[in-house]
Amino acid sequence: MNKKRSSRLLCSTAWIALGMATLFGCADGGEGVDDGVGGSGGAGSTGTSAGVSTSSSNSTNSSSGAGTTAGVGPATSSSSGDPPTTGATSGGATTGVGGGDASTSASTSASTSASTSASTGAGGSEPEPKFVGNITTSGAVRDGFAKYWNQITPENEGKWGSVESSRGNKNWSSLDRTYKYAQDNKIIFKHHVFVWGSQQPSWVGSLSPDEQKKAVRSWMEEFCKRYPDTKYIDVVNEPPPHTTPSYTAGLGGNGASGWDWIVNAFKWAREFCPNAKLILNDYNNIEYENEHRHFKDIAKKVIDAGAPVDALGAQAHDAFKINTNTVKGYIDSLAELGKPVYITEYDIGETNDSRQKQIMEEQFTMFWNHPKIPGITLWGYIVGKTWRNGTGLQQENGTMRPAMQWLMDFLDRGG
């Protein structure tokens, strides 16, 4: 199957784009950011553990810009046993492209095979395969997961509050199982999350800054020793104003950069997990103008202050509501910081099968062909088991919704 195909492309192939651009002004895949996209959206997963401090965020619909629009929306005991065993690489990218067009077109510089990404690892390592992954379902890995996905993220089991709801008693059992599954099936293990203002231990906020620092460093160090083959880590998730951890003082507070607590979180993550690719993750940063600019400003400041940020993460929960060209423009803009952009929590909150498939075909094709996106993680796939209504892609009995069937055909997976 042609991996650059989308049912709503104005220029179906690069040859047509090259041959006709002069005559008809056809776009070359370098669309810019549409101004004036307003509103705000929510993101993140649901579910908490005992002793976990939580917060939530709400999703708000928004109209898209010119062109085709995209849809409507919707235990605390210590574990025993040896940790599962064994590096990975961290990478950068180059700048995005400006300019505007109301259509979606396949980039002529998109990936040339179904498995190769344009990103390279830290230190000039070889290009890594582009992955398409998903998350655990209700705290477990479903049978046959690796048939569909080549990367796995624990939805809630890897959050600090789930692991250490009682200080000093870390329960690794759920993470152990997911990590072992990744190792056994030779798929990528991505961790979510080290530092977040939600679903973190309730006890940490009452500690002194020195004790908070010790607790955070202990959490990171033990994780990294136990899961050394973790390839990607959401180091800081949903920075302010979306969420603010109760222990920022222990991470160094605002400091000279205004975001020293983020800088230090990344430095400590690099210290303990030197081979993992470290991600700054947020929602609404490729959907809405103000939130995009704010996230980009934070990212630039912490990178300039010395944070070893390897990549930027876009949850993309609201992307299905937004014109695909606009979404691509925001991705191009983030890539101007010189880092790859991972789609970390994509879903399509659409109960209408044909509409969900249409959006999947258009937006996923753009993600897949974008040279600065090395990997895409979808946030759940079993109907009735996802965090938001309408986002499921497969029934409990294995029957696929049309969007899932299209995706598996596109990726040559699943059968």
Salt bridges, closest charged atoms under 4 A:
GLU31 OE1 - LYS328 NZ 3.51
GLU128 OE2 - LYS231 NZ 3.94
GLU128 OE1 - LYS277 NZ 3.58
GLU164 OE2 - LYS170 NZ 3.38
ASP176 OD1 - ARG226 NE 2.88
ASP184 OD2 - LYS180 NZ 2.66
GLU211 OE1 - ARG167 NH2 2.71
GLU211 OE2 - LYS214 NZ 3.42
GLU221 OE2 - LYS225 NZ 3.36
GLU222 OE2 - LYS170 NZ 3.03
ASP234 OD2 - LYS190 NZ 2.75
ASP234 OD2 - HIS192 ND1 2.81
GLU271 OE2 - ARG217 NH2 2.94
ASP282 OD1 - HIS242 ND1 2.75
GLU289 OE2 - ARG293 NE 2.23
GLU291 OE1 - HIS242 NE2 2.41
ASP297 OD2 - LYS301 NZ 3.23
ASP304 OD2 - LYS300 NZ 2.76
ASP310 OD2 - ARG270 NH2 2.72
ASP318 OD1 - LYS321 NZ 3.32
ASP318 OD1 - ARG388 NH1 3.41
ASP332 OD2 - LYS328 NZ 2.95
ASP332 OD1 - HIS370 NE2 2.61
GLU336 OE1 - LYS296 NZ 2.85
GLU345 OE2 - HIS192 NE2 3.95
GLU345 OE1 - HIS317 NE2 2.76
ASP347 OD1 - HIS317 ND1 3.04
ASP347 OD1 - ARG388 NH2 3.25
ASP353 OD1 - ARG401 NE 2.77
GLU361 OE2 - ARG5 NH1 2.46
GLU361 OE1 - LYS357 NZ 3.66
GLU362 OE1 - ARG8 NH2 2.39
GLU396 OE1 - ARG142 NH1 2.95
GLU396 OE2 - LYS385 NZ 3.81
ASP412 OD2 - LYS3 NZ 3.27
